[in-house]
Amino acid sequence: MRSLRLILSNPRYFGPAWAFASLNILFGTWAIYIPTVKDDLGIDKATLGIALFFLSLGVFTVFPVASRIVNYLGVGRATWFGILLLCLTALFPLMADSFITLAIALFFFGSANGLLDISMNTLVTEIEKEDRQNFMSASHGFFSLGGVLAGLGSFLILIFSNRMLHMVLAILLVLSINFIFHKRYKHIRAAPIVKEPFSFRNFKPLLLLGLVSFVVMGSEGAIVDWSGLFLKEETLAPETLWGAGFLGFQITMTLGRFLGDAISARIGSVKIVALGASIAIAGYLCVLMVQTYLAILGFALTGLGFSVIIPELFRIGGNVKGVESSQGVAFIAGTGYSGFLMGPVILGFLAEKYSLNTSFMVLLAGVIAVLGTTLLLRRSKGGKSQN
């Protein structure tokens, strides 16, 4: 909890951490309206999967140019610019009146997500280097906290009959706090480095880490996008519980990330990834019992398992010798969001042809593969250095 105390006691650290929360507040607010948007547009699960593909495509399209934008604007200014774009584009998906407009809206929303994701992770990496203070995992805890706030906002559906009003209030919350604190980090630029020629020796462990990122971020996205529909259609949960799986996932992920820095220091990065994968496997087994409260518990366990994996990958990716921090972060994020890019489409077609239950079986298989990958990480030089 030391890193959490650091964030809460110093505006220099709270500002970047709140950027993480902001991303998930707005993304999570959109996510809880996915079942409503699906019904209003009269589209099936496969078509919804294609629409969600465009959100991931928007994210993925930004990654090749994100490091250039970050280096041109400065990592602090790029983070603030990403927040402004996110607040603007978060309105678009809820305004869609057809599949085409939904796909276009999600593309732009995804692009803003991608730019902010790269810039804020690079920002934290640079502050960690400059101050020699670790708060990456706790910053990702704020991302999860944003999801908790968005999940709690799901209960406002019964109060607000207008989803646009709900989103506008979320945007005002995000924008007002960021406006106060962005001046604390706006001036920060990435430190210059001595570039080295490409080395497969450095790339090999990054490739394994990228595969883990692919599965874990794809699974996180699946829970965000499909947990509500799973509870609604598979477990026949009442409407008031449709957001409970997402909420449970975010609560345990928040808790795990606030504890993650200390746990990682004790047992090492590879072991914490293996531990997280094992807990996530138990969570998916609960989900696949197809009982409302067991499924909610399963989503919560999965959140706890995934909580520390991605922050660890970003920290490693941003500190590779001879590679700009923004490029290392972009590599980890790019491989992760390629899971987002393909995951919704694959899961959507599986759900339509078979069932959502089958889709979650595929996710379970992916996490089992992550657990196996940790054995390879242990054998690699990169994995050993992180033990």
Contacts in CASP RR format, 6 or more apart in sequence:
PFRMAT RR
TARGET T0000
AUTHOR 0000-0000-0000
METHOD contacts of the structure
MODEL  1
MRSLRLILSNPRYFGPAWAFASLNILFGTWAIYIPTVKDDLGIDKATLGI
ALFFLSLGVFTVFPVASRIVNYLGVGRATWFGILLLCLTALFPLMADSFI
TLAIALFFFGSANGLLDISMNTLVTEIEKEDRQNFMSASHGFFSLGGVLA
GLGSFLILIFSNRMLHMVLAILLVLSINFIFHKRYKHIRAAPIVKEPFSF
RNFKPLLLLGLVSFVVMGSEGAIVDWSGLFLKEETLAPETLWGAGFLGFQ
ITMTLGRFLGDAISARIGSVKIVALGASIAIAGYLCVLMVQTYLAILGFA
LTGLGFSVIIPELFRIGGNVKGVESSQGVAFIAGTGYSGFLMGPVILGFL
AEKYSLNTSFMVLLAGVIAVLGTTLLLRRSKGGKSQN
1 258 0 8 1.000
1 259 0 8 1.000
1 262 0 8 1.000
2 261 0 8 1.000
2 262 0 8 1.000
3 133 0 8 1.000
3 134 0 8 1.000
3 135 0 8 1.000
3 137 0 8 1.000
3 138 0 8 1.000
3 258 0 8 1.000
3 261 0 8 1.000
4 138 0 8 1.000
4 258 0 8 1.000
6 13 0 8 1.000
6 133 0 8 1.000
6 135 0 8 1.000
6 138 0 8 1.000
7 13 0 8 1.000
7 14 0 8 1.000
7 17 0 8 1.000
7 135 0 8 1.000
7 138 0 8 1.000
7 139 0 8 1.000
7 142 0 8 1.000
8 14 0 8 1.000
11 181 0 8 1.000
11 184 0 8 1.000
12 127 0 8 1.000
12 131 0 8 1.000
12 184 0 8 1.000
12 185 0 8 1.000
13 127 0 8 1.000
13 133 0 8 1.000
13 135 0 8 1.000
14 181 0 8 1.000
14 184 0 8 1.000
15 178 0 8 1.000
15 181 0 8 1.000
15 182 0 8 1.000
15 184 0 8 1.000
15 185 0 8 1.000
16 79 0 8 1.000
16 120 0 8 1.000
16 123 0 8 1.000
16 124 0 8 1.000
16 127 0 8 1.000
16 139 0 8 1.000
16 185 0 8 1.000
17 135 0 8 1.000
17 138 0 8 1.000
17 139 0 8 1.000
17 141 0 8 1.000
17 142 0 8 1.000
18 142 0 8 1.000
18 177 0 8 1.000
18 178 0 8 1.000
18 181 0 8 1.000
19 79 0 8 1.000
19 83 0 8 1.000
19 116 0 8 1.000
19 120 0 8 1.000
19 123 0 8 1.000
19 178 0 8 1.000
20 120 0 8 1.000
20 139 0 8 1.000
20 140 0 8 1.000
20 141 0 8 1.000
20 142 0 8 1.000
20 143 0 8 1.000
20 146 0 8 1.000
21 142 0 8 1.000
21 143 0 8 1.000
21 145 0 8 1.000
21 146 0 8 1.000
21 147 0 8 1.000
21 149 0 8 1.000
22 83 0 8 1.000
22 86 0 8 1.000
22 116 0 8 1.000
22 146 0 8 1.000
22 174 0 8 1.000
22 177 0 8 1.000
22 178 0 8 1.000
23 86 0 8 1.000
23 113 0 8 1.000
23 116 0 8 1.000
23 117 0 8 1.000
23 120 0 8 1.000
23 143 0 8 1.000
24 143 0 8 1.000
24 144 0 8 1.000
24 145 0 8 1.000
24 146 0 8 1.000
24 147 0 8 1.000
24 150 0 8 1.000
24 250 0 8 1.000
25 146 0 8 1.000
25 147 0 8 1.000
25 149 0 8 1.000
25 150 0 8 1.000
25 170 0 8 1.000
25 173 0 8 1.000
25 174 0 8 1.000
26 86 0 8 1.000
26 87 0 8 1.000
26 90 0 8 1.000
26 150 0 8 1.000
26 167 0 8 1.000
26 170 0 8 1.000
26 171 0 8 1.000
26 174 0 8 1.000
27 90 0 8 1.000
27 113 0 8 1.000
27 147 0 8 1.000
27 150 0 8 1.000
27 224 0 8 1.000
28 146 0 8 1.000
28 147 0 8 1.000
28 150 0 8 1.000
28 151 0 8 1.000
28 224 0 8 1.000
28 246 0 8 1.000
29 90 0 8 1.000
29 150 0 8 1.000
29 153 0 8 1.000
29 166 0 8 1.000
29 167 0 8 1.000
29 170 0 8 1.000
30 90 0 8 1.000
30 93 0 8 1.000
30 94 0 8 1.000
30 109 0 8 1.000
30 167 0 8 1.000
31 150 0 8 1.000
31 224 0 8 1.000
31 225 0 8 1.000
31 246 0 8 1.000
32 150 0 8 1.000
32 151 0 8 1.000
32 153 0 8 1.000
32 154 0 8 1.000
32 157 0 8 1.000
32 242 0 8 1.000
32 243 0 8 1.000
32 246 0 8 1.000
33 94 0 8 1.000
33 163 0 8 1.000
33 166 0 8 1.000
34 48 0 8 1.000
34 225 0 8 1.000
34 228 0 8 1.000
34 229 0 8 1.000
35 228 0 8 1.000
35 229 0 8 1.000
35 232 0 8 1.000
35 242 0 8 1.000
36 163 0 8 1.000
37 93 0 8 1.000
37 94 0 8 1.000
37 96 0 8 1.000
37 102 0 8 1.000
38 45 0 8 1.000
38 48 0 8 1.000
38 229 0 8 1.000
41 96 0 8 1.000
41 97 0 8 1.000
41 98 0 8 1.000
41 99 0 8 1.000
41 102 0 8 1.000
43 51 0 8 1.000
43 99 0 8 1.000
44 352 0 8 1.000
45 229 0 8 1.000
45 348 0 8 1.000
45 351 0 8 1.000
45 352 0 8 1.000
45 356 0 8 1.000
46 348 0 8 1.000
46 349 0 8 1.000
46 351 0 8 1.000
46 352 0 8 1.000
47 99 0 8 1.000
48 348 0 8 1.000
49 225 0 8 1.000
49 344 0 8 1.000
49 345 0 8 1.000
49 347 0 8 1.000
49 348 0 8 1.000
49 349 0 8 1.000
50 99 0 8 1.000
50 103 0 8 1.000
50 344 0 8 1.000
50 345 0 8 1.000
51 99 0 8 1.000
51 102 0 8 1.000
51 103 0 8 1.000
51 106 0 8 1.000
52 106 0 8 1.000
52 225 0 8 1.000
52 344 0 8 1.000
52 345 0 8 1.000
53 341 0 8 1.000
53 342 0 8 1.000
53 344 0 8 1.000
53 345 0 8 1.000
54 103 0 8 1.000
54 104 0 8 1.000
54 106 0 8 1.000
54 107 0 8 1.000
55 106 0 8 1.000
55 107 0 8 1.000
55 109 0 8 1.000
55 110 0 8 1.000
55 113 0 8 1.000
55 340 0 8 1.000
55 344 0 8 1.000
56 110 0 8 1.000
56 337 0 8 1.000
56 339 0 8 1.000
56 340 0 8 1.000
56 341 0 8 1.000
56 342 0 8 1.000
56 343 0 8 1.000
56 344 0 8 1.000
57 107 0 8 1.000
57 341 0 8 1.000
58 106 0 8 1.000
58 107 0 8 1.000
58 108 0 8 1.000
58 110 0 8 1.000
58 111 0 8 1.000
58 113 0 8 1.000
58 114 0 8 1.000
59 110 0 8 1.000
59 111 0 8 1.000
59 113 0 8 1.000
59 114 0 8 1.000
59 117 0 8 1.000
59 337 0 8 1.000
59 340 0 8 1.000
59 341 0 8 1.000
60 334 0 8 1.000
60 337 0 8 1.000
60 338 0 8 1.000
60 340 0 8 1.000
60 341 0 8 1.000
61 107 0 8 1.000
61 111 0 8 1.000
62 110 0 8 1.000
62 111 0 8 1.000
62 114 0 8 1.000
62 115 0 8 1.000
62 118 0 8 1.000
63 114 0 8 1.000
63 118 0 8 1.000
63 330 0 8 1.000
63 333 0 8 1.000
63 334 0 8 1.000
63 337 0 8 1.000
66 114 0 8 1.000
66 115 0 8 1.000
66 118 0 8 1.000
66 119 0 8 1.000
66 326 0 8 1.000
66 330 0 8 1.000
67 118 0 8 1.000
67 324 0 8 1.000
67 326 0 8 1.000
67 327 0 8 1.000
67 330 0 8 1.000
69 78 0 8 1.000
69 115 0 8 1.000
69 119 0 8 1.000
70 78 0 8 1.000
70 118 0 8 1.000
70 119 0 8 1.000
70 122 0 8 1.000
70 190 0 8 1.000
70 326 0 8 1.000
71 190 0 8 1.000
71 324 0 8 1.000
71 326 0 8 1.000
73 81 0 8 1.000
74 188 0 8 1.000
74 189 0 8 1.000
74 190 0 8 1.000
75 119 0 8 1.000
75 122 0 8 1.000
75 123 0 8 1.000
75 126 0 8 1.000
75 188 0 8 1.000
75 189 0 8 1.000
75 190 0 8 1.000
75 326 0 8 1.000
76 119 0 8 1.000
76 123 0 8 1.000
76 185 0 8 1.000
76 186 0 8 1.000
76 187 0 8 1.000
76 188 0 8 1.000
76 189 0 8 1.000
77 186 0 8 1.000
78 115 0 8 1.000
78 119 0 8 1.000
79 116 0 8 1.000
79 119 0 8 1.000
79 120 0 8 1.000
79 123 0 8 1.000
79 182 0 8 1.000
79 185 0 8 1.000
80 178 0 8 1.000
80 182 0 8 1.000
80 186 0 8 1.000
81 115 0 8 1.000
81 119 0 8 1.000
82 112 0 8 1.000
82 115 0 8 1.000
82 116 0 8 1.000
82 119 0 8 1.000
83 116 0 8 1.000
83 174 0 8 1.000
83 175 0 8 1.000
83 178 0 8 1.000
83 182 0 8 1.000
85 111 0 8 1.000
85 112 0 8 1.000
85 115 0 8 1.000
85 116 0 8 1.000
86 109 0 8 1.000
86 112 0 8 1.000
86 113 0 8 1.000
86 116 0 8 1.000
86 174 0 8 1.000
87 171 0 8 1.000
87 174 0 8 1.000
87 175 0 8 1.000
88 112 0 8 1.000
89 105 0 8 1.000
89 108 0 8 1.000
89 109 0 8 1.000
89 110 0 8 1.000
89 111 0 8 1.000
89 112 0 8 1.000
90 109 0 8 1.000
90 112 0 8 1.000
90 167 0 8 1.000
90 170 0 8 1.000
90 171 0 8 1.000
91 164 0 8 1.000
91 167 0 8 1.000
91 168 0 8 1.000
91 171 0 8 1.000
92 104 0 8 1.000
92 105 0 8 1.000
92 106 0 8 1.000
92 108 0 8 1.000
92 109 0 8 1.000
93 102 0 8 1.000
93 105 0 8 1.000
93 106 0 8 1.000
93 109 0 8 1.000
94 163 0 8 1.000
94 164 0 8 1.000
94 167 0 8 1.000
95 101 0 8 1.000
95 105 0 8 1.000
95 164 0 8 1.000
96 102 0 8 1.000
96 105 0 8 1.000
114 333 0 8 1.000
114 337 0 8 1.000
117 333 0 8 1.000
117 337 0 8 1.000
118 326 0 8 1.000
118 329 0 8 1.000
118 330 0 8 1.000
118 333 0 8 1.000
119 326 0 8 1.000
120 139 0 8 1.000
121 136 0 8 1.000
121 314 0 8 1.000
121 329 0 8 1.000
121 333 0 8 1.000
122 190 0 8 1.000
122 318 0 8 1.000
122 325 0 8 1.000
122 326 0 8 1.000
122 329 0 8 1.000
123 185 0 8 1.000
123 188 0 8 1.000
124 135 0 8 1.000
124 136 0 8 1.000
124 139 0 8 1.000
125 136 0 8 1.000
125 314 0 8 1.000
125 315 0 8 1.000
125 318 0 8 1.000
125 319 0 8 1.000
125 325 0 8 1.000
125 329 0 8 1.000
126 188 0 8 1.000
126 189 0 8 1.000
126 190 0 8 1.000
126 191 0 8 1.000
126 325 0 8 1.000
127 133 0 8 1.000
127 135 0 8 1.000
127 185 0 8 1.000
127 188 0 8 1.000
128 134 0 8 1.000
128 135 0 8 1.000
128 136 0 8 1.000
128 315 0 8 1.000
129 191 0 8 1.000
129 319 0 8 1.000
129 325 0 8 1.000
130 191 0 8 1.000
134 261 0 8 1.000
134 315 0 8 1.000
135 261 0 8 1.000
136 261 0 8 1.000
136 311 0 8 1.000
136 314 0 8 1.000
136 315 0 8 1.000
137 257 0 8 1.000
137 258 0 8 1.000
137 260 0 8 1.000
137 261 0 8 1.000
137 264 0 8 1.000
137 308 0 8 1.000
137 311 0 8 1.000
137 312 0 8 1.000
137 315 0 8 1.000
138 257 0 8 1.000
138 258 0 8 1.000
138 260 0 8 1.000
138 261 0 8 1.000
139 311 0 8 1.000
140 257 0 8 1.000
140 307 0 8 1.000
140 310 0 8 1.000
140 311 0 8 1.000
140 314 0 8 1.000
141 253 0 8 1.000
141 254 0 8 1.000
141 256 0 8 1.000
141 257 0 8 1.000
141 258 0 8 1.000
141 307 0 8 1.000
141 311 0 8 1.000
143 257 0 8 1.000
144 250 0 8 1.000
144 251 0 8 1.000
144 253 0 8 1.000
144 254 0 8 1.000
144 257 0 8 1.000
144 307 0 8 1.000
145 250 0 8 1.000
145 254 0 8 1.000
146 250 0 8 1.000
146 254 0 8 1.000
147 246 0 8 1.000
147 250 0 8 1.000
147 254 0 8 1.000
148 247 0 8 1.000
148 250 0 8 1.000
148 251 0 8 1.000
148 254 0 8 1.000
150 170 0 8 1.000
150 246 0 8 1.000
150 250 0 8 1.000
151 243 0 8 1.000
151 246 0 8 1.000
151 247 0 8 1.000
151 250 0 8 1.000
152 247 0 8 1.000
153 166 0 8 1.000
154 242 0 8 1.000
154 243 0 8 1.000
154 246 0 8 1.000
154 247 0 8 1.000
155 240 0 8 1.000
156 166 0 8 1.000
157 166 0 8 1.000
157 239 0 8 1.000
158 240 0 8 1.000
160 166 0 8 1.000
190 324 0 8 1.000
190 325 0 8 1.000
190 326 0 8 1.000
193 322 0 8 1.000
193 323 0 8 1.000
193 324 0 8 1.000
193 325 0 8 1.000
194 322 0 8 1.000
195 322 0 8 1.000
195 323 0 8 1.000
195 324 0 8 1.000
196 321 0 8 1.000
196 322 0 8 1.000
196 323 0 8 1.000
201 381 0 8 1.000
202 320 0 8 1.000
202 321 0 8 1.000
202 322 0 8 1.000
202 323 0 8 1.000
204 380 0 8 1.000
205 377 0 8 1.000
205 380 0 8 1.000
205 381 0 8 1.000
205 382 0 8 1.000
205 383 0 8 1.000
206 316 0 8 1.000
206 317 0 8 1.000
206 320 0 8 1.000
206 328 0 8 1.000
206 331 0 8 1.000
206 332 0 8 1.000
208 373 0 8 1.000
208 376 0 8 1.000
208 377 0 8 1.000
208 380 0 8 1.000
208 383 0 8 1.000
209 313 0 8 1.000
209 316 0 8 1.000
209 317 0 8 1.000
209 332 0 8 1.000
209 377 0 8 1.000
210 313 0 8 1.000
210 331 0 8 1.000
210 332 0 8 1.000
210 335 0 8 1.000
210 336 0 8 1.000
211 335 0 8 1.000
211 373 0 8 1.000
212 273 0 8 1.000
212 309 0 8 1.000
212 313 0 8 1.000
212 370 0 8 1.000
212 373 0 8 1.000
212 374 0 8 1.000
212 377 0 8 1.000
213 310 0 8 1.000
213 313 0 8 1.000
213 332 0 8 1.000
213 333 0 8 1.000
213 334 0 8 1.000
213 335 0 8 1.000
213 336 0 8 1.000
214 335 0 8 1.000
214 336 0 8 1.000
214 338 0 8 1.000
214 339 0 8 1.000
215 339 0 8 1.000
215 366 0 8 1.000
215 367 0 8 1.000
215 369 0 8 1.000
215 370 0 8 1.000
216 306 0 8 1.000
216 309 0 8 1.000
216 310 0 8 1.000
216 336 0 8 1.000
216 367 0 8 1.000
216 370 0 8 1.000
217 310 0 8 1.000
217 336 0 8 1.000
217 337 0 8 1.000
217 339 0 8 1.000
217 340 0 8 1.000
218 336 0 8 1.000
218 339 0 8 1.000
218 340 0 8 1.000
218 343 0 8 1.000
219 280 0 8 1.000
219 302 0 8 1.000
219 306 0 8 1.000
219 363 0 8 1.000
219 366 0 8 1.000
219 367 0 8 1.000
220 306 0 8 1.000
220 310 0 8 1.000
221 340 0 8 1.000
221 343 0 8 1.000
221 344 0 8 1.000
222 343 0 8 1.000
222 344 0 8 1.000
222 347 0 8 1.000
222 359 0 8 1.000
222 360 0 8 1.000
222 363 0 8 1.000
223 245 0 8 1.000
223 246 0 8 1.000
223 249 0 8 1.000
223 299 0 8 1.000
223 302 0 8 1.000
223 303 0 8 1.000
224 246 0 8 1.000
224 249 0 8 1.000
225 344 0 8 1.000
225 347 0 8 1.000
226 347 0 8 1.000
226 351 0 8 1.000
226 356 0 8 1.000
226 359 0 8 1.000
226 360 0 8 1.000
227 243 0 8 1.000
227 245 0 8 1.000
227 246 0 8 1.000
227 249 0 8 1.000
227 299 0 8 1.000
228 242 0 8 1.000
228 243 0 8 1.000
228 245 0 8 1.000
228 246 0 8 1.000
229 351 0 8 1.000
229 356 0 8 1.000
230 287 0 8 1.000
230 295 0 8 1.000
230 356 0 8 1.000
230 360 0 8 1.000
231 237 0 8 1.000
231 241 0 8 1.000
231 242 0 8 1.000
231 243 0 8 1.000
231 244 0 8 1.000
231 245 0 8 1.000
231 292 0 8 1.000
231 295 0 8 1.000
231 296 0 8 1.000
232 239 0 8 1.000
232 242 0 8 1.000
233 356 0 8 1.000
234 290 0 8 1.000
234 295 0 8 1.000
234 355 0 8 1.000
234 356 0 8 1.000
234 357 0 8 1.000
235 290 0 8 1.000
235 291 0 8 1.000
235 292 0 8 1.000
235 295 0 8 1.000
236 292 0 8 1.000
237 244 0 8 1.000
237 292 0 8 1.000
237 295 0 8 1.000
241 292 0 8 1.000
241 296 0 8 1.000
244 296 0 8 1.000
245 295 0 8 1.000
245 296 0 8 1.000
245 299 0 8 1.000
245 300 0 8 1.000
246 299 0 8 1.000
248 296 0 8 1.000
248 299 0 8 1.000
248 300 0 8 1.000
248 303 0 8 1.000
249 299 0 8 1.000
249 300 0 8 1.000
249 302 0 8 1.000
249 303 0 8 1.000
250 303 0 8 1.000
251 300 0 8 1.000
252 300 0 8 1.000
252 301 0 8 1.000
252 303 0 8 1.000
252 304 0 8 1.000
252 305 0 8 1.000
252 307 0 8 1.000
253 303 0 8 1.000
253 304 0 8 1.000
253 305 0 8 1.000
253 306 0 8 1.000
253 307 0 8 1.000
254 307 0 8 1.000
255 304 0 8 1.000
255 307 0 8 1.000
256 304 0 8 1.000
256 305 0 8 1.000
256 307 0 8 1.000
256 308 0 8 1.000
257 307 0 8 1.000
257 308 0 8 1.000
257 311 0 8 1.000
259 308 0 8 1.000
260 272 0 8 1.000
260 307 0 8 1.000
260 308 0 8 1.000
260 311 0 8 1.000
263 272 0 8 1.000
263 308 0 8 1.000
264 272 0 8 1.000
264 308 0 8 1.000
264 312 0 8 1.000
267 275 0 8 1.000
268 386 0 8 1.000
268 387 0 8 1.000
269 312 0 8 1.000
269 316 0 8 1.000
269 383 0 8 1.000
269 386 0 8 1.000
269 387 0 8 1.000
270 374 0 8 1.000
270 377 0 8 1.000
270 378 0 8 1.000
270 383 0 8 1.000
270 386 0 8 1.000
270 387 0 8 1.000
271 374 0 8 1.000
271 387 0 8 1.000
272 308 0 8 1.000
272 309 0 8 1.000
272 312 0 8 1.000
273 308 0 8 1.000
273 309 0 8 1.000
273 312 0 8 1.000
273 370 0 8 1.000
273 374 0 8 1.000
273 377 0 8 1.000
274 371 0 8 1.000
274 374 0 8 1.000
275 305 0 8 1.000
276 304 0 8 1.000
276 305 0 8 1.000
276 306 0 8 1.000
276 307 0 8 1.000
276 308 0 8 1.000
276 309 0 8 1.000
277 305 0 8 1.000
277 309 0 8 1.000
277 367 0 8 1.000
277 368 0 8 1.000
277 370 0 8 1.000
277 371 0 8 1.000
277 372 0 8 1.000
277 374 0 8 1.000
278 305 0 8 1.000
278 371 0 8 1.000
279 301 0 8 1.000
279 302 0 8 1.000
279 304 0 8 1.000
279 305 0 8 1.000
280 301 0 8 1.000
280 302 0 8 1.000
280 303 0 8 1.000
280 305 0 8 1.000
280 306 0 8 1.000
280 367 0 8 1.000
280 370 0 8 1.000
281 364 0 8 1.000
281 367 0 8 1.000
281 368 0 8 1.000
281 371 0 8 1.000
282 298 0 8 1.000
282 301 0 8 1.000
283 297 0 8 1.000
283 298 0 8 1.000
283 299 0 8 1.000
283 300 0 8 1.000
283 301 0 8 1.000
283 302 0 8 1.000
284 298 0 8 1.000
284 302 0 8 1.000
284 360 0 8 1.000
284 363 0 8 1.000
284 364 0 8 1.000
284 367 0 8 1.000
285 298 0 8 1.000
285 364 0 8 1.000
286 294 0 8 1.000
286 295 0 8 1.000
286 297 0 8 1.000
286 298 0 8 1.000
286 301 0 8 1.000
287 294 0 8 1.000
287 295 0 8 1.000
287 298 0 8 1.000
287 299 0 8 1.000
287 302 0 8 1.000
287 360 0 8 1.000
288 357 0 8 1.000
288 360 0 8 1.000
288 361 0 8 1.000
288 364 0 8 1.000
289 295 0 8 1.000
290 357 0 8 1.000
312 386 0 8 1.000
313 332 0 8 1.000
314 329 0 8 1.000
314 332 0 8 1.000
314 333 0 8 1.000
316 332 0 8 1.000
316 386 0 8 1.000
317 323 0 8 1.000
317 325 0 8 1.000
317 328 0 8 1.000
317 329 0 8 1.000
317 331 0 8 1.000
317 332 0 8 1.000
318 325 0 8 1.000
318 328 0 8 1.000
318 329 0 8 1.000
318 332 0 8 1.000
319 325 0 8 1.000
320 328 0 8 1.000
346 362 0 8 1.000
347 359 0 8 1.000
347 362 0 8 1.000
347 363 0 8 1.000
348 359 0 8 1.000
350 358 0 8 1.000
350 359 0 8 1.000
350 362 0 8 1.000
351 358 0 8 1.000
351 359 0 8 1.000
377 383 0 8 1.000
377 386 0 8 1.000
378 384 0 8 1.000
378 387 0 8 1.000
END
